[in-house]
């Protein structure tokens, strides 16, 4: 038995100590972890002796469930931000209309000093220097380039090469992409990469162990 066979055998013996019905559940949990995701979870399962199909399904399921949760939370957060901005814009428009009436009418009873105070305050807020933004990571920069070049489908499929699917889905939702569209292409990407990872490690094991 060569060293690789010995290592695989020892790992499979360790996995065998876990009840068989719990093994897929562990892979589901592993697939939900960023940077592990479906492909790495399924690869670990195959190396541990879990059926490749079961390992792939479990890893991809955990990955997608986590992405689904991220998409729902990101969508809710974005909706709250958009609603808050709309409310502020509406309130600002009302103040501007009220200020216009006060200036144009001598009988409005609105002191011009109060209007001037509001205007100065708004100008001061607008003229405040914006805080410097943190530089984007290399992975985020690559993903943004793919998004501009290939759109949501291409960026979703290539995204796992740069950053986890949980992060790519949050970026897409925050940018205004519909939830259903994000989930569809994230599901395609998860299925594709999990299949590639599972097949690759299965073939590698067969070659390494001479099966």
N, C-alpha and C positions, 0 to 999 in steps of 0.2 A: 504494500500500500504506500503510494507516494504521499508527500507532505500535504498536498491539497486534498487528497482523498481522506486523509486522517483528520484534517481540520473540518471538512464538511461532515464527516461521520460524527465527530465530537459535538458539533453544533446541532446536528439532527437528534442525537441522543438527549441533548439538553432540551430541545423543543418537544421531544416525545414525552417529557415529564409533565408537560402542560396538557390538561384534558383536551381531547380532540375537538369538542364543541366550542371550546374557548379560543382555539387558535385563530379562526377567522375573525372573531370579535377583537382580538388583539391587533390583527392586521387592519381592521377598520379604524381603530383608534390611532394606529401608526400612520395610516393614510391621511388622517385629518391634521397631522402636524406639518406646519410649513417647513420646506426644505427636505422633508421626507416624502410626503405625498404618495400618490398611488403607485408610481413606478418603483420607488425604492422600497416601499412596504411590501409590494408583491415580490420583488427580488429577494428580500429577506425571507419571506414565506417559502419561496421555492427552494432556496438554499437550506431552509430548515426542514424540508421534506413535505411541505404542504402541497396538495395538488395544484399545479400551475393555474388551472382555470379558476379554482376556488380562491387562490391567492390574488389573482388579478381582479376578480369581482369584488373581493373584500377590500383590497387597497383602493380601487377606484371608487367604491361606494363611500368609504370614509373621506376621501378627498373631495368628492362632489358634495357631500353633506356639509362639510366645512365651508366650501365655496358658497353654497346656498345660504348658509347663515350669514356669511360676510356680505353677500349681495343684498339680502333683506335689510340688514342693519345699515349698510351704506346708503341704500335707497331711502330709508326712513330719515337718516341724518341729512341727506341732500334735500329732501322735501322740506324738512324743518328750516334749513338755511334759506332756501328759495322763498318760502312763505314769510320768513322774518324780513328778508330784504324787500319783498313786495310791500309788506306792511310799513316799513320805514319809508319807502319811496312814496307811498300813498299819503302818509302823514306829512312828509316834506312838501308834497304838492299842495296839500291843504293849507299849510303854513304860508307857502308862497302866494296862493290865491288870496288868503286873508291879508297878507302884507300888501298886496297890490291894491286892494280895496281901501286900506287905511291911507295909502299915499295919495291916491287919486281923489279922495273925497275929504273936504274940509270938515264935514259933519260926522265923520266916522268915529271920532272920539278915541282913536288909537294913537298914543303918543309916538311921534316919529323917533324919539330916542330909543324906545323899546325895539322898534323895527331895525334901527341901526345896530343895536346891540346884538340882535339875532344874526344879522348879516355878517357882522365882524366875527362872531363866534363860529359861524359856518365857514367863513373864509379861513379862519385860523385852523379849523379842523382839516379843511381841504389842503391847506398849504403845509401841513405837518409832513415831515420827511418819512417815507415808508421805511419800515425795518428791513434790513438786508435779508434776503432769502438764503436758506441753507443750500449749498450746491447739491444737485441730484447725484445719486450714486451712479456708477457705471452701468449697473444693471437697469436702473430706471431710465437712463439716457438711451440705452439700446432699445428698450421697450418702446419708448416714445418715437424713436426713428422708425421702428417696424410699424407702429400704429399709423404714422403719417404715410408710410409707403404702401402698406398692404391692407390697411383698414382693420376693423375689429376681427374678422376671421383669421387673417394672417398673423396679427399680433397675438391673438389668443393661442394659436398653435405654436408659434415660436417663443412666446413669452416664458414658458418653463425653462428655456435655455438661459434666461437672464435672471428672473425673479420668480418666486412661488406663485401658483395660480391664485392663492388667496389675495395676494397683493395686486395682481393684474386685474382681477375682477373688481376690487375696490376702486382702482384707478379708472376703469371703464365706466362704472356706475357714477362715480363722482364727476366724470366728464359729460354726463347726460345720456349715455347709451342706455336704451331700454333694458330692463331687467331680463326679459325673456330672451333677448338677443345675446346678452352676456352669458346667461346660463346655457344656452344652446351651444355656443362655441367653446365655452369652458368644458362642457361635457364632451365635445368632440376632441378637444386637446387632451383631457384626462384619459379618455379611452385610448387614444392613439399612443400616448407616451407610456401608459401602463402596459399596453400590448407589446410595444417595442422592448420595454425593460424586462417584462416577463419572458418573452421569447428569447431575448439575448442571453439571459442568465440560465435559462433552461438548456439552450444549445451549448453554452460554455461548460455547464456541469457535465453534459453528456460527453463532451470532448475531453474534459479534464479527468473524469473518472473512467473513461473508456466504456461507458454504457452503450 
